[in-house]
């Protein structure tokens, strides 16, 4: 279908999108979400929309099918699809358009599929509804797409239910669903964000191949510049509903013009010199085996790691590797079946209830989702003040002064003390959680995926803060993450976990230096790099690997 | 501050009027509560606004005192049911395990018996005083509050902030009253309006059956009972308490709806 030529498929001019918000206790008011954005997409090309949360990238993406999610209104500008104005088109015209000419791939395939219907039913649903093909033709096309997307047993894959396939497969099935009615344009809304890095690559490669083979045009929405650089022809950088920079991939990646784009490109380049493993370990996990109640397999199997005072041990692995369970075992939420945990020279009681108050105080935890780690009905002052009151008996002015001091340490001003979590941004919430942990004067903080829910630039800020605080307070971190870029940025030593076991463990420089075991190699090679052509390199490299085996 | 919607304003006004009348009954009632002042079932007149009852007492006076008794008992029983039900429900949800199982199954057992029959049996063997009425009504209704409180709290106890509190070493009291309660308040407050109305209906039913408030003390259910025979002769006396109960029920629900709307934000933010 390469002969489609360079005809303009989608042309958006001066798009303005508004919504009404209802702040509690205040009158409702209109806010502008997207303002004056213009873009052009040629047939068969891919445009990447990139920006942090709230940048309006999904909203712009959906406007390509003239749709506003959750009461969002497309109030100004023109959206022309194949020359037709669709912003003001009738409902009937839009119904014919959506799911046929323009289709959509959502971020969470698990939530987008109906769990009670077989995959095939759902994949061909819109094709049948629009009367584009007979059932047999649609199914044949779906099977072809399954094969193209590299799904196992394409002929019988459609007979499965959504829960019977993995997350990465489900995401590819959704891509098949979007491609089945032979659309002109597909909107990909963060299709790989919820996946593990190793899975992300497969899905990304499958999507890229499918786009190339079918000659469809695509809007690719993501917050990860490295990912979008692999699949797009052009990139538009957005911030707060306005365009920051718009150009070909090579220009954006290699010669960004705007400061914001430059910051995005250079994200995750924190330098951290690895410290030597000296001194008595603050934490020694020895041969720890654990399983959840009512199950019959070990989620942790003979895990042995050490952590020196004031240093960072990164625990890396995919979801299901047992890294968060390790944190639960250390904190006492899940008493291990065997093995021991030594902390500050004493052996910790297995269960939380038997630990002394000092054990609890010196071992703090920071969570992935700062939103739910703080009680929404407590003020920042209460949240940070409670450990001070609970462990040190501080009251009144003394407590308030200490809270203030902690707020200064996390680089937040005094105005925050009486605010509620809902009034903070994502990064600020995580900072408050850090302050709450620091308030207890801990020797060790367990950081469970603390940056994975944050935008890259905000995440960078949090990592820098954590490194600074480590220098000042001498606290050790057990850093649980699936993101190797984060690991490279902050770790002194690394433990790679796979299916409940530590498969590689040592100083950062040793773990990250060849020769690699297969799993570490897979993990390392899967981290997207800010480089055009990286995806192809990895895929070829992998093929060689498997050919060599 | 949002403006109070008309429906809520109407509800608030009527509820306030009933409560004020109940509190200041001795001051505003034209006659004594148990005084026979006229003939039997006199029609309404300038002297007796709502007429007189089956033994010649002023019906308006009876209604005002009756409201006082009914509302007081219903309020006390509601507070008791929420105090007990919510505390037990939160405890079951936060402790979990066998405590939760034991409490929940025990509550199921009580709920399996129709409350009216349960109350009738208990009240027929116990001396019927205002105290016992409140106790029986409050405890019976606390089973429903327990169910709601536990369900709400179970959702809250799995949040990371509750886990964080446990890791800090906080006791049950802090977890229940500082972590769980503030987040469970909106559904509970809304439910409170509903349960209050059910208590009004319950005490009225009991009185109508003769096991509730005992004469000569006035209460709405009792007034219906005393005057029900008059309906055959076209005497409307028995209808006034029914109207009072209905208007109070509707008004309380209007207020409860407004409170729920105000305190629940669909976006999950902080709510006033």
Interface residues (C-beta under 8 A of the other chain):
Chain A: X22 X23 X24 X25 X27 X331 X332 X333 X352 X355 X357 X360 X361 X364 X365 X367 X369 X372 X373 X374 X375 X376 X377 X378 X386 X387 X390 X420 X421 X422 X423 X436 X440
Chain B: X1 X2 X159 X160 X161 X163 X164 X166 X167 X168 X169 X170 X178 X179 X182 X183 X265 X267 X268 X269 X270 X271 X272
